[in-house]
């Protein structure tokens, strides 16, 4: 919503794209996806600051997601090595694609 409001208040899409670190076409698509955004009583500088805050929050969320995914893959590999279940069951329990589970396994457990 803040992107649509910023563009609606006169911030150029190319400037918003630069602030967000996104492409101009992608930023345009997002900004124009909101029909009739409510008017924002913010100045250009306040819009810029708000978008910079959004970018910082998105980067932090992406980093946290990568960390959690790495930890989940490690847990899956440990569970497999301990013999708790097979690859397909681990994938289903972890909510991961089976291929992702296979890639996270450093080696295959030997049968028997």
C-alpha positions as a printed NumPy array, in Angstrom:
array([[  0.   ,   0.   ,   0.   ],
       [  2.792,   2.439,   0.845],
       [  4.311,   1.944,  -2.608],
       [  1.002,   2.731,  -4.311],
       [  0.553,   5.764,  -2.079],
       [  4.08 ,   6.986,  -2.767],
       [  3.596,   6.707,  -6.535],
       [  0.144,   8.25 ,  -6.251],
       [  1.697,  11.162,  -4.38 ],
       [  4.18 ,  11.832,  -7.157],
       [  7.229,   9.664,  -6.382],
       [  8.568,   8.38 ,  -9.691],
       [  8.376,   4.615, -10.187],
       [ 12.043,   4.537, -11.175],
       [ 12.963,   6.266,  -7.9  ],
       [ 10.842,   3.809,  -5.923],
       [ 12.447,   0.898,  -7.79 ],
       [ 15.894,   2.204,  -6.887],
       [ 14.963,   2.552,  -3.231],
       [ 13.521,  -0.949,  -3.102],
       [ 16.269,  -2.534,  -5.184],
       [ 13.715,  -3.911,  -7.63 ],
       [ 13.212,  -3.592, -11.363],
       [ 11.151,  -0.746, -12.761],
       [  8.617,  -3.092, -14.451],
       [  8.202,  -5.112, -11.248],
       [  7.785,  -1.974,  -9.168],
       [  5.284,  -0.55 , -11.657],
       [  3.255,  -3.789, -11.568],
       [  3.115,  -3.718,  -7.755],
       [  2.388,   0.   ,  -7.515],
       [ -0.425,  -0.164, -10.049],
       [ -1.967,  -3.329,  -8.56 ],
       [ -3.757,  -1.27 ,  -5.912],
       [ -6.856,   0.439,  -7.246],
       [ -7.446,   3.848,  -5.72 ],
       [ -5.029,   3.777,  -2.785],
       [ -6.097,   6.032,   0.057],
       [ -4.387,   9.412,  -0.071],
       [ -1.257,   9.632,   2.014],
       [ -0.484,  12.725,   3.997],
       [  3.245,  12.143,   3.691],
       [  5.908,  14.22 ,   2.042],
       [  8.204,  12.809,  -0.625],
       [ 10.974,  12.366,   1.948],
       [  8.592,  10.533,   4.28 ],
       [  7.578,   8.206,   1.434],
       [ 11.244,   7.559,   0.639],
       [ 11.957,   6.789,   4.303],
       [  8.932,   4.465,   4.508],
       [ 10.056,   2.563,   1.404],
       [ 13.608,   2.307,   2.751],
       [ 12.17 ,   0.851,   5.953],
       [ 10.157,  -1.679,   3.943],
       [ 13.294,  -2.691,   2.02 ],
       [ 15.252,  -3.149,   5.263],
       [ 12.454,  -5.274,   6.721],
       [ 12.24 ,  -7.402,   3.56 ],
       [ 16.007,  -7.969,   3.567],
       [ 15.886,  -8.994,   7.239],
       [ 12.995, -11.365,   6.541],
       [ 14.844, -12.919,   3.584],
       [ 17.943, -13.444,   5.732],
       [ 15.877, -15.006,   8.524],
       [ 14.154, -17.284,   5.99 ],
       [ 17.494, -18.453,   4.586],
       [ 18.766, -19.166,   8.104],
       [ 15.654, -21.154,   9.016],
       [ 15.786, -23.132,   5.772],
       [ 19.461, -23.959,   6.39 ],
       [ 18.665, -25.086,   9.951],
       [ 15.723, -27.167,   8.73 ],
       [ 17.897, -28.903,   6.123],
       [ 20.461, -29.653,   8.839],
       [ 17.782, -31.125,  11.112],
       [ 16.431, -33.235,   8.268],
       [ 19.919, -34.566,   7.516],
       [ 20.487, -35.36 ,  11.206],
       [ 17.152, -37.167,  11.501],
       [ 17.906, -39.196,   8.39 ],
       [ 21.378, -40.107,   9.635],
       [ 19.878, -41.313,  12.909],
       [ 17.453, -43.511,  10.978],
       [ 14.205, -41.922,  12.148],
       [ 12.487, -42.096,   8.769],
       [ 13.036, -42.14 ,   5.022],
       [ 13.528, -39.236,   2.6  ],
       [  9.896, -39.036,   1.486],
       [  8.587, -38.978,   5.049],
       [ 11.127, -36.342,   6.077],
       [ 10.162, -34.2  ,   3.109],
       [  6.473, -34.46 ,   3.996],
       [  7.069, -33.719,   7.682],
       [  9.354, -30.768,   6.953],
       [  7.138, -29.357,   4.207],
       [ 10.01 , -29.488,   1.751],
       [ 10.234, -30.883,  -1.755],
       [ 11.782, -34.354,  -1.783],
       [ 14.585, -33.09 ,  -4.048],
       [ 15.515, -30.466,  -1.444],
       [ 15.734, -33.184,   1.198],
       [ 17.922, -35.33 ,  -1.064],
       [ 20.293, -32.4  ,  -1.659],
       [ 20.536, -31.719,   2.076],
       [ 21.686, -35.249,   2.841],
       [ 25.476, -35.345,   2.903],
       [ 25.524, -39.091,   2.333],
       [ 23.062, -41.918,   2.009],
       [ 22.544, -44.24 ,   4.931],
       [ 23.456, -47.827,   4.131],
       [ 20.759, -50.426,   4.498],
       [ 21.156, -53.027,   7.231]])
